[in-house]
Amino acid sequence: MNWQRALLLTGIGLFGLGALGLAAPGVLGLDLGQPVLALVAVLALVQAARLVQSRRRLEGSEAALPDREELYAVPSPGDRFREALSQFRRRPRASYRGSSRADLAAVAVAVLTRYTGCSEAEAQRRLDDGSWTDDPYARAFLSGDHDLSVPTALRLRTVLGRESLYRRCLRRTVDEIARVAGVPVGTGDSDGEAAPQSRTRPSASADGLVARRETGHWYGISAVVLAGVGAGVLLEQPAVLLVGVVGLWYAAYARSHDVTGAALSVERSLSTNRPEPGETVTVTVTVRNDGEELLTDLRLVDGVPDALAVTQGSPRLGTALRPGGAVEFSYAVTARRGVHAFEPLVAAVRNAPGTVEHERVVAPERPTELVCTPLLEALPLPLPLRTASTPYAGVETTASSGDGVEFYSTRLYRPGDARSRIDWNRRARTGELSTLVFREERAASVVLLVDVDESAYVAPESGEHAVDRSVEAAGQAFATLETAGHFVGVGALGRAECWLAPGAGETHRARARELLATHPALASVPPEEPENPLRARRLLRSRLPANAQVVVFSPLGRPSVVRTIRGLEAAGYPVTVVSPDPTADGTPGRRLARVGRRLHVTDLRGDGIPVLEWAWDEPFATAVAAFAEQRRQP
């Protein structure tokens, strides 16, 4: 018997004696006096008031069961305005308002210098005198005057609207910067601030207990009992005192029984644990009550992996479970590339009155894991590569492939040219002698790098994100290049542990397929522990073959990624960038993120690095075809 139950029984006994003394004076032979009774009444009323206040503080003390029906939500670029600004920031700022103005001025200077052809000094002068735009709000926001010198008529228009003057100037300035950069401007007035989704999991004890909570149900009945006792004693009315008797029994009922759910066990099975991408997998969960407690209020939520969406049924169930009983429920998920480990089931157990709740995690004896490994399908057209170069003097050693030679061009005949190389068709047609020029086909060594920086886990809408798109495109590029006879390797930009050296053959192809599908660095949810970027860059440089070409798959969401790409190019590795575009419109922050990505693409192309821009709503093969056509144009 715990102390709470002992106090409850003591209180019931004292209440019974008091009720007997009031109902039959003289039976107990006690004369406590009026002051003592008044003190007891006041204490009872004070305790009643304290219980009322405690009940208010107990609001929201129930278990918040996880939402497992939807995919792990990734943000859109620019959902958080401060982060959109930070990609242009050169030094930290203390004030949010001041930093917004200064950072937007830096963005405007960068845009004006790249897309209008003026120098930085000229761009800054145009910002100071307001000649860079016709919009009065944007002109006032970025002018040299620290006050918003907006005309009175515009100020009155802002006051009558729902938007503050500062917010309107901020939004209109971003719109003008986007217009200069050639970024389409849609609608949207909010700043797009959004809280990131939390992936923290509650810690549990050895027996799976996460927390024990008092829900506050029936908590007010004790206040009713004490108020009745206090009022009855002060008013000297036995009838009022006896009103609390009914509440007393309810209070005793609310605290008389507790259940823990410690004897729950769970079994989970999958219709298949090696599905194809897009295949529906049925998950069946069986929960048993192996203890002797009757669980009258049991709520269950299965641990669906973050990267899988529930498409049929529900992973949650509310039920009652008798001792030795079992309950079964099922739902379906759609398979997706990667290794998806199911988490323990979450159970919330309440006693019969609903006053106490135990939250537990229950793991099956055998872990449940779903592995989806897509096939590597080649593109219907070749993937354009850059002309191989090397920083070293001499002949570059490569392996021959195909027939050994391919037609390259024609040139004027030179004395000594072999007769077999003369273009006799042209000789017969025009009478001129010309020589056919062939070049030897050589197998390139290509490394495919997937950007797995935190900034790459973004998407314009719910569903797959830029990392998923990049891994999918890398798989198609691998199959295309390997089929063409090249040596192909795979790595993760920013994660040193993900690496497959360039190679060829069926075994190498199988290793690449397994790596792209199951390596933790390429998972559909971002890693919880960040990699040391300096260590990752050093290891990447040491692993790259001297004659390798590099294809980087990245949404270009962070300047550090662009600097890494430039560093590879400067080190002599011909780099091609495949950039899925996850940006969206609707808020100033999102438009600013679009401007940032446009600047990154412009800067890379200015350095001679080709960038394949891949729109979110088009197949990868279509983007490759458009890119190849651009490369053919002079």
C-alpha positions in Angstrom: 0.0 0.0 0.0 1.5 3.4 -1.0 1.3 6.6 1.0 -1.4 8.1 -1.2 -3.7 5.2 -0.5 -2.9 5.3 3.2 -3.7 9.0 3.3 -6.9 8.4 1.4 -8.1 5.7 3.9 -7.2 8.0 6.8 -9.2 10.8 5.3 -12.2 8.6 4.7 -12.0 7.4 8.4 -11.7 11.0 9.7 -14.6 12.1 7.5 -16.7 9.2 8.8 -16.0 10.2 12.4 -16.9 13.8 11.6 -20.1 12.8 9.9 -21.0 10.6 12.9 -20.3 13.5 15.3 -22.5 15.8 13.4 -25.3 13.3 13.0 -25.3 12.1 16.6 -23.9 14.8 18.9 -22.4 13.4 22.1 -21.7 9.9 20.8 -18.0 10.4 20.4 -17.6 12.6 23.5 -15.2 15.1 21.9 -15.5 18.8 22.4 -13.1 20.4 19.9 -14.5 23.8 20.2 -15.7 26.3 17.5 -12.2 27.7 16.7 -10.8 24.3 15.8 -13.8 23.5 13.6 -13.5 26.8 11.9 -9.8 26.2 11.2 -10.6 22.8 9.7 -13.2 24.4 7.5 -10.8 27.1 6.3 -8.1 24.6 5.6 -10.6 22.5 3.6 -11.6 25.5 1.5 -7.9 26.5 0.9 -7.1 23.0 -0.2 -10.1 23.1 -2.5 -8.8 26.3 -4.1 -5.3 24.7 -4.4 -6.7 21.7 -6.2 -8.6 23.9 -8.7 -5.3 25.7 -9.5 -3.5 22.4 -9.8 -6.2 21.2 -12.2 -5.5 24.2 -14.5 -1.8 23.4 -14.6 -2.5 19.8 -15.6 -4.0 20.9 -19.0 -2.2 19.2 -21.9 -0.6 16.5 -19.7 -1.9 13.7 -21.9 0.4 11.7 -24.3 1.1 13.3 -27.7 1.1 10.1 -29.8 3.3 10.4 -33.0 1.8 11.1 -36.4 3.0 8.2 -38.6 0.6 8.4 -41.5 2.6 11.0 -43.5 6.1 11.1 -44.9 8.9 12.9 -43.1 8.2 16.5 -44.1 11.1 18.4 -45.7 11.0 22.1 -46.1 10.9 24.1 -49.3 13.9 26.3 -50.0 13.3 29.7 -48.4 10.6 28.5 -46.0 12.6 30.2 -43.3 13.4 33.7 -44.4 16.5 34.1 -42.2 18.1 30.9 -43.7 17.3 32.2 -47.2 19.2 35.4 -46.4 22.1 33.6 -44.8 23.3 32.1 -48.1 24.3 35.7 -49.1 25.6 36.9 -45.7 29.3 37.7 -45.4 29.3 38.4 -41.6 26.8 37.7 -38.8 24.3 40.4 -37.8 22.9 41.1 -34.4 19.6 42.7 -35.5 17.0 40.9 -37.6 15.6 44.0 -39.1 19.0 45.6 -39.8 20.4 42.4 -41.2 17.5 42.0 -43.6 18.1 45.4 -45.1 21.9 45.0 -45.3 21.8 41.4 -46.6 19.1 42.3 -49.2 21.4 45.1 -50.3 24.2 42.6 -50.8 21.9 40.4 -52.8 20.8 43.3 -54.9 24.4 44.2 -55.7 25.2 40.6 -56.7 22.1 40.5 -59.0 22.8 43.8 -60.6 26.5 43.0 -61.3 25.6 39.7 -62.9 22.5 40.5 -64.9 22.9 44.2 -65.8 26.6 44.2 -66.5 27.5 47.1 -64.1 30.3 47.1 -61.6 29.9 46.7 -57.8 30.5 50.4 -57.3 27.9 51.3 -59.9 25.4 48.9 -58.4 25.9 50.3 -54.9 25.4 53.8 -56.3 22.2 52.8 -58.0 20.9 51.3 -54.7 21.8 54.5 -52.8 20.1 56.9 -55.2 17.2 54.5 -55.9 17.7 54.3 -59.7 17.9 50.5 -59.7 14.1 50.2 -59.6 10.8 52.0 -60.2 9.1 50.5 -57.1 8.9 53.2 -54.3 8.9 50.6 -51.5 12.0 48.8 -52.8 13.7 52.1 -53.6 13.1 53.4 -50.0 14.1 50.1 -48.4 17.6 49.9 -49.9 18.4 53.6 -50.2 21.2 55.1 -48.2 18.7 56.7 -45.8 18.1 54.5 -42.8 14.5 55.8 -42.5 11.8 54.4 -44.8 11.2 57.6 -46.8 8.0 56.3 -48.4 5.5 58.9 -49.7 2.7 59.7 -47.4 0.0 58.3 -49.7 1.8 54.9 -49.7 2.1 55.0 -45.9 -1.6 55.6 -45.5 -2.3 52.8 -47.9 -0.2 50.5 -45.8 -1.9 51.6 -42.6 -5.3 50.7 -44.0 -4.0 47.3 -45.1 -3.1 44.2 -43.1 0.6 44.5 -43.7 3.1 46.6 -41.8 5.2 49.1 -43.7 8.4 47.3 -43.0 6.9 43.9 -44.2 5.6 45.4 -47.4 8.9 47.1 -48.2 10.7 43.8 -47.5 8.4 41.9 -49.8 8.4 44.4 -52.6 12.2 44.6 -52.4 12.5 40.8 -52.8 10.1 40.9 -55.8 12.2 43.6 -57.5 15.5 41.6 -56.9 13.8 38.5 -58.4 12.6 40.5 -61.4 16.1 41.7 -62.2 17.5 38.2 -61.8 14.8 36.9 -64.2 13.0 34.8 -61.6 9.2 34.6 -62.0 7.3 36.4 -59.3 4.0 34.9 -58.1 1.8 35.8 -55.1 2.3 35.5 -51.4 2.5 38.0 -48.6 3.9 36.1 -45.7 7.5 35.7 -44.8 7.3 32.0 -45.0 8.7 31.3 -41.5 8.2 27.6 -40.7 9.3 25.5 -37.8 11.4 22.5 -38.8 9.9 19.0 -38.1 11.4 17.4 -35.0 12.9 13.9 -35.3 13.7 13.5 -31.6 12.5 10.3 -30.1 11.4 10.0 -26.4 13.8 8.2 -24.2 12.5 5.1 -22.4 13.5 3.1 -19.4 14.6 -0.5 -19.5 11.0 -1.8 -19.4 9.9 0.6 -22.1 8.3 3.3 -19.9 8.5 6.7 -21.5 6.4 8.7 -18.9 3.7 8.4 -16.3 1.2 11.2 -16.3 -1.8 12.4 -14.4 -4.4 13.4 -16.9 -6.4 15.5 -14.4 -9.7 13.6 -15.1 -11.9 13.6 -11.9 -9.3 15.9 -10.3 -12.0 18.4 -9.6 -14.1 16.0 -7.5 -11.7 16.3 -4.6 -12.2 20.1 -4.7 -16.0 19.5 -4.5 -15.6 17.3 -1.5 -13.3 19.7 0.4 -15.6 22.7 -0.5 -18.6 20.8 0.8 -16.8 19.9 4.0 -15.6 23.5 4.6 -18.9 25.1 3.8 -20.8 22.6 5.9 -18.6 23.2 9.0 -18.6 27.0 8.6 -22.4 27.1 8.1 -23.0 24.4 10.7 -25.3 22.6 8.3 -25.1 18.8 8.3 -27.0 18.6 5.1 -24.4 20.7 3.2 -21.6 18.6 4.7 -23.2 15.4 3.6 -23.3 16.7 0.0 -19.6 15.9 -0.2 -20.2 12.2 0.7 -21.2 11.4 -2.9 -18.1 13.2 -4.2 -16.0 11.4 -1.7 -16.8 8.0 -3.2 -16.1 9.3 -6.7 -12.7 10.6 -5.5 -11.9 7.3 -4.0 -12.9 5.5 -7.2 -10.6 7.8 -9.3 -7.6 7.0 -7.2 -8.3 3.4 -6.3 -6.8 1.6 -9.3 -3.8 1.9 -11.6 -2.5 -0.1 -14.6 0.9 0.1 -16.2 0.8 -2.0 -19.4 4.2 -3.4 -18.7 3.3 -6.9 -19.9 2.5 -5.9 -23.5 4.2 -7.7 -26.4 4.1 -7.1 -30.1 4.7 -9.0 -33.3 5.0 -7.4 -36.7 5.1 -9.0 -40.2 5.4 -7.7 -43.7 3.8 -9.2 -46.9 7.3 -8.8 -48.4 10.5 -7.3 -47.1 12.1 -7.0 -50.5 9.6 -5.1 -52.6 10.0 -3.2 -55.9 9.8 0.6 -55.9 6.1 1.6 -55.8 4.9 -1.8 -54.6 2.3 -1.9 -51.9 3.5 -3.7 -48.7 0.9 -4.9 -46.1 2.1 -4.6 -42.5 0.3 -6.8 -39.9 0.7 -6.0 -36.2 -0.4 -8.2 -33.3 -0.4 -6.9 -29.7 -0.8 -9.2 -26.7 -1.5 -8.6 -23.1 0.7 -11.1 -21.3 0.0 -9.7 -17.8 -2.9 -10.0 -15.4 -4.2 -6.4 -15.8 -7.4 -5.6 -17.6 -6.5 -2.8 -20.0 -9.7 -0.9 -20.5 -8.2 2.1 -22.4 -5.3 1.2 -24.7 -4.2 3.3 -27.6 -1.5 2.0 -30.1 0.5 3.6 -32.8 2.9 1.5 -34.9 6.4 2.8 -35.6 6.2 3.4 -39.4 9.5 4.6 -40.8 9.8 8.3 -41.6 10.3 7.8 -45.3 7.3 5.6 -45.9 3.7 6.9 -46.4 0.7 4.9 -45.2 -1.6 4.4 -48.2 -4.2 2.1 -46.8 -5.6 1.5 -43.4 -4.2 3.1 -40.3 -1.2 2.4 -38.1 -3.1 3.4 -34.9 -5.8 1.6 -32.9 -7.8 2.2 -29.8 -9.1 -0.8 -27.9 -9.5 -2.7 -24.6 -7.5 -5.8 -23.9 -8.2 -8.5 -21.3 -5.4 -10.5 -19.6 -4.0 -13.0 -22.1 -5.9 -11.4 -25.0 -4.6 -10.2 -28.3 -5.6 -7.7 -30.9 -4.5 -7.5 -34.6 -4.6 -4.6 -37.1 -3.0 -4.0 -40.5 -2.2 -1.2 -42.8 -0.3 -0.7 -46.1 2.7 1.4 -47.1 4.2 2.1 -50.5 7.8 0.9 -51.0 10.5 3.5 -51.6 14.2 3.2 -52.3 16.3 2.5 -49.3 16.5 0.5 -46.1 13.6 1.3 -43.8 13.7 0.1 -40.2 10.4 0.1 -38.3 10.5 1.7 -34.9 9.0 0.3 -31.7 5.2 0.5 -31.3 4.0 3.3 -29.0 1.3 2.4 -26.4 -0.7 4.7 -24.1 -2.4 2.9 -21.3 -4.9 4.4 -18.9 -6.6 3.1 -15.8 -10.4 2.7 -15.8 -11.2 6.2 -14.4 -8.7 7.7 -16.9 -6.8 9.6 -14.3 -3.4 8.0 -14.8 -1.7 7.3 -18.1 1.5 5.3 -18.9 3.2 5.9 -22.2 5.4 3.0 -23.4 7.4 1.8 -26.4 7.1 -1.9 -27.2 9.6 -3.4 -29.6 9.1 -6.8 -31.3 11.6 -9.6 -30.6 12.8 -9.5 -34.2 13.4 -6.1 -35.8 11.4 -5.3 -38.9 13.2 -4.0 -41.9 12.0 -3.2 -45.5 14.7 -3.1 -48.2 13.9 -1.6 -51.6 16.6 -1.8 -54.3 15.6 -0.3 -57.7 17.1 -1.5 -60.9 19.7 0.7 -62.6 18.0 1.6 -65.9 20.0 3.4 -68.6 18.8 6.6 -70.3 17.6 6.3 -73.9 20.3 8.7 -75.0 24.0 9.2 -74.1 24.9 11.4 -71.2 27.2 14.2 -72.5 30.6 14.4 -70.8 33.2 17.1 -71.0 36.4 16.7 -72.9 38.9 14.9 -70.6 41.8 17.0 -69.4 44.6 16.5 -67.0 46.8 19.0 -65.1 49.9 17.0 -66.0 52.0 17.1 -69.1 52.2 14.1 -71.5 49.8 11.6 -72.8 46.7 10.6 -70.8 46.4 6.9 -70.4 42.9 5.6 -70.9 41.3 2.2 -71.8 40.0 1.8 -75.3 36.4 0.8 -75.8 34.0 0.1 -78.7 35.4 -0.2 -82.2 38.4 1.9 -81.4 37.8 4.9 -83.8 35.0 7.2 -84.6 34.6 9.9 -87.3 35.5 13.3 -86.0 35.9 15.9 -88.9 37.4 16.5 -92.4 40.4 18.7 -93.3 42.3 19.7 -96.5 44.5 17.0 -98.0 48.1 17.1 -97.1 50.9 15.3 -99.0 51.6 12.0 -97.4 48.0 11.4 -96.1 47.0 7.7 -96.5 44.9 6.9 -99.5 42.4 5.1 -97.2 41.7 8.3 -95.4 40.9 10.4 -98.5 37.2 11.4 -98.8 36.7 9.9 -102.3 32.9 10.7 -102.3 33.8 14.4 -102.0 36.5 14.0 -104.6 33.9 12.6 -107.0 31.4 15.3 -106.1 33.5 18.4 -106.1 36.9 17.4 -107.5 38.6 18.5 -104.2 40.9 16.4 -102.1 40.1 16.2 -98.4 41.2 13.9 -95.6 38.9 12.2 -93.1 39.9 12.7 -89.5 39.1 10.0 -86.9 39.6 10.0 -83.2 40.1 7.1 -80.9 37.3 6.3 -78.5 38.6 6.1 -75.0 36.8 5.1 -71.8 36.5 7.9 -69.3 36.8 7.5 -65.6 33.7 9.2 -64.1 32.8 9.7 -60.5 29.1 10.5 -59.6 28.8 12.6 -56.5 25.4 13.1 -54.8 25.0 16.2 -52.6 23.7 15.0 -49.2 24.1 18.3 -47.4 21.3 19.2 -45.1 20.3 22.0 -47.6 19.7 19.3 -50.2 16.8 17.7 -48.3 14.3 20.2 -49.7 11.3 19.9 -52.1 8.7 22.3 -53.5 5.9 20.1 -52.1 5.4 17.0 -50.0 6.8 13.7 -51.4 10.3 13.0 -52.8 13.0 15.6 -52.2 16.1 16.7 -54.1 18.3 14.0 -52.6 15.9 11.3 -53.8 15.9 12.9 -57.2 19.7 13.1 -57.3 20.1 9.4 -56.3 17.6 8.4 -59.0 19.4 10.4 -61.6 22.8 9.1 -60.5 21.5 5.6 -60.9 20.4 6.3 -64.5 23.7 8.1 -65.2 25.7 5.1 -63.8 23.8 2.6 -66.0 24.2 4.8 -69.1 27.9 5.5 -68.7 28.7 1.9 -67.7 26.8 0.6 -70.7 28.9 2.9 -72.9 32.1 1.3 -71.6 33.2 3.9 -69.1 34.6 3.2 -65.6 32.1 4.7 -63.2 32.3 5.3 -59.4 29.8 6.7 -56.9 30.2 8.9 -53.8 28.4 11.3 -51.5 29.4 14.9 -51.5 29.9 15.7 -47.8 29.8 12.2 -46.5 33.3 10.5 -46.5 32.1 7.0 -45.7 30.0 6.7 -48.9 32.5 5.8 -51.7 32.7 3.3 -54.6 35.8 3.6 -56.7 35.4 3.7 -60.5 35.1 0.3 -62.1 33.2 -1.8 -64.5 31.6 -5.3 -64.8 28.6 -7.0 -63.4 29.9 -7.2 -59.8 30.7 -3.5 -59.8 27.3 -2.7 -61.2 25.7 -4.8 -58.4 27.7 -2.9 -55.8 26.7 0.4 -57.2 23.1 -0.6 -57.2 23.3 -1.7 -53.6 25.1 1.5 -52.5 22.7 3.8 -54.2 19.7 2.1 -52.6 20.9 1.2 -49.1 23.8 3.3 -48.0 22.9 5.4 -44.9 24.5 8.5 -46.4 22.0 8.4 -49.2 18.9 7.7 -47.0 15.6 9.5 -47.7 15.8 11.2 -44.3 18.8 13.5 -43.4 21.5 12.0 -41.1 21.2 13.1 -37.5 25.0 13.5 -37.0 26.7 15.9 -39.4 29.9 15.0 -41.1 33.2 17.0 -40.7 33.2 18.9 -44.0 37.0 19.3 -44.0 37.6 15.6 -43.5 35.1 14.7 -46.2 36.7 17.0 -48.7 40.2 15.8 -48.0 39.2 12.1 -48.4 37.4 12.9 -51.6 40.4 14.6 -53.1 42.7 11.6 -52.1 40.3 9.1 -53.6 39.6 10.8 -57.0 41.7 9.3 -59.8 43.9 11.9 -61.5 42.1 11.6 -64.8 38.6 11.4 -63.5 35.6 13.4 -64.6 33.1 14.4 -61.9 29.4 14.7 -62.2 27.8 16.4 -59.2 24.1 16.0 -58.5 23.0 18.9 -56.3 20.1 21.4 -55.9 22.9 24.1 -55.2 21.2 25.2 -52.0 24.3 26.4 -50.1 27.3 28.4 -51.0 29.7 25.9 -49.4 28.5 23.2 -52.0 29.3 25.7 -54.8 32.7 26.4 -53.3 33.5 22.6 -53.2 32.5 22.2 -56.9 34.7 25.1 -57.9 37.6 23.6 -55.9 37.2 20.3 -57.8 37.3 22.2 -61.1 40.3 24.2 -60.0 42.1 21.0 -59.1 41.9 19.8 -62.7 38.8 17.6 -62.5 36.3 18.4 -65.3 33.0 18.9 -63.4 29.5 18.7 -64.7 26.6 19.7 -62.4 23.1 18.1 -62.6 20.9 20.3 -60.6 17.2 19.4 -59.8 15.3 22.6 -59.1 13.3 22.2 -55.8 12.5 25.9 -55.4 8.9 27.1 -55.2 7.0 30.4 -55.1 4.5 32.0 -52.8 6.6 33.8 -50.2 9.4 36.3 -50.2 11.7 33.7 -48.6 11.1 31.2 -51.4 11.6 33.8 -54.1 14.9 34.7 -52.4 15.9 31.1 -52.4 15.2 31.0 -56.2 17.4 34.0 -56.7 20.2 32.4 -54.7 20.1 29.2 -56.8 20.0 31.3 -60.0 23.1 33.1 -58.9 24.9 29.9 -58.1 24.1 28.5 -61.6 25.3 31.7 -63.2 28.5 31.8 -61.2 29.3 28.1 -62.1 28.6 28.6 -65.8 30.8 31.8 -65.6 33.7 29.5 -64.4 33.1 27.2 -67.4 31.3 24.5 -65.4 28.3 23.2 -67.4 25.1 23.0 -65.3 22.2 20.7 -66.4 19.1 22.4 -64.9 16.4 19.8 -64.2 12.9 21.1 -63.7 10.9 19.4 -61.0 8.0 18.5 -63.3 10.0 16.9 -66.1 11.7 13.5 -66.6 15.5 13.3 -66.3 15.8 12.0 -69.8 14.1 15.2 -71.1 16.5 17.4 -69.2 19.4 15.4 -70.5 18.2 15.8 -74.1 17.8 19.6 -73.7 21.3 19.8 -72.1 22.8 17.9 -75.0 21.2 20.2 -77.5 22.6 23.2 -75.7 26.1 21.7 -75.7 25.9 21.1 -79.5 25.0 24.8 -80.2 28.0 27.0 -80.8 
